[in-house]
Amino acid sequence: MDEKFSYTYSAPTPSEREEINSIRSAYLPRKETDLERLRALDRKVHMPPKVIAIALGILGLLLFGLGMTLALEWGLLLWGIAVGVVGAAVMGIAYPVHRAVLARRKKRYGDEIVRLSDALLGEGQDGQK
């Protein structure tokens, strides 16, 4: 029996190693930094009020335009005025709704945002470095 076991090993080249690491990193769980968490919380505070206010503004504008169309084009003056007033009211409440939702979300996430920002700035509880 002259059968011999033969084993050959070759290490990956630097370019292969780089490719392997880039593929591997796509499958590893990503660690979120404190700054990324702070940015995400800030978006959570500011984005929903903006979306709600813009949606209300667009809805009010469409209703207002429908009211104008009813009154001016189709000759339904009373219906046009009623729908236009409703549209103007919806547009009018967009900003107060924005402020209310923003205040509620600041209250909800404010403590965590302040804690994270203090940690990032290296400040203690009393504001001193």
C-alpha positions, 0 to 999 in steps of 0.5 A, a space after each residue: 500500500 503506497 497510498 499516501 495522504 497529500 494535503 495542500 493549503 494556500 492562504 487567500 490573497 490580500 484581495 481575496 481576504 478583502 472580498 471575504 471580509 466585505 461579504 462577511 460584514 454584510 451578514 454580521 449584526 450591525 452595532 448602532 453607535 450612540 450618535 446613530 441612536 441620537 439621530 434616530 430618536 431625533 427623527 422619531 421626534 420630528 418626522 411624524 409631526 411633519 408628515 401629519 401637518 403636510 397631510 392635513 395641509 394637502 387634504 385641506 387644500 384639496 377640499 378648498 379647491 373642490 369648494 372653489 370648483 363647486 362654486 365657480 365651475 358647477 354653480 353650486 355656490 352654497 355647497 362650494 362655500 361649505 366645502 371650501 370653509 371645511 378645507 380652510 379649517 383643515 388647513 388652519 389646524 395643520 400647524 396647531 396639530 403639528 405643534 401638539 404632536 411635536 410637544 407630545 413626542 418631545 416629552 416622550 423621547 426627550 429624557 433619552 435624547 438628553 441622556 444620550 447627548 450628555 453621554 456623547 458630550 461627556 457631561 455629567 448629570 449637573 452639566 459639568 465636564 
